[in-house]
Amino acid sequence: MEGFHPLTRAWFASSFAAPTEPQLQAWPEIRAGRDILISAPTGSGKTLAAFLICLDDLIARSAAGDGLPSHVEVVYVSPLKALSTDIHRNLEAPLSGIAALAADEGLDLEPVRTAVRTGDTPAGERAQMVRRPPHVLVTTPESLFILLTAERSRRALQHARVVIVDEVHAMVDDKRGSHLALTLARLDHLVRQAGGRRPQRIG
């Protein structure tokens, strides 16, 4: 796991025997900032392959005392609300594990904030996300479209660096896929308007 922060490496070693082949192939490409599509069977670690480097970057900045941003850095798009909740749990596992390891070493890490935004998200949580945006936002294609229509949520998204699209094959052949493509193009435009580069895409 060359290039990962020691805390991330320690958490991974305590949780898994070794990286899977999809992870070994994907991580260098993601680290280099290239767009990538990970095609692998269920249970091969695709989800972790997609988001671990994104989390590691935030962990490294927190550990260095650089301070974490006040905007969304990573947008994780899932086709189903239920999957969004599962993904959020999968994000919290490494983050809580890494935080525990940091505490054992006497390090006070600034927490990496994650949140789920779907049509079922209560109004209070939606308002909280606007006031204090998560660093990693898990959402659905439809909710991302809505977020890009409101000025305050647009501001939270205008510095996004990475977009992860989960289960992309489930959407490419229907209207949801076309709608998502337009939504991602709008996000690209928003980020470029703010002076950034088009967000890296991982699928």
Secondary structure as UniProt FT lines:
FT   TURN            2..3
FT   HELIX           6..15
FT   HELIX           21..31
FT   TURN            32..33
FT   TURN            42..43
FT   HELIX           46..63
FT   TURN            64..65
FT   STRAND          74..77
FT   HELIX           81..104
FT   TURN            105..106
FT   STRAND          114..117
FT   TURN            119..120
FT   HELIX           123..131
FT   STRAND          136..139
FT   HELIX           141..147
FT   TURN            148..149
FT   HELIX           151..157
FT   TURN            158..159
FT   STRAND          162..165
FT   TURN            166..167
FT   HELIX           168..170
FT   TURN            171..173
FT   HELIX           175..193
FT   TURN            194..195
FT   STRAND          200..202
//
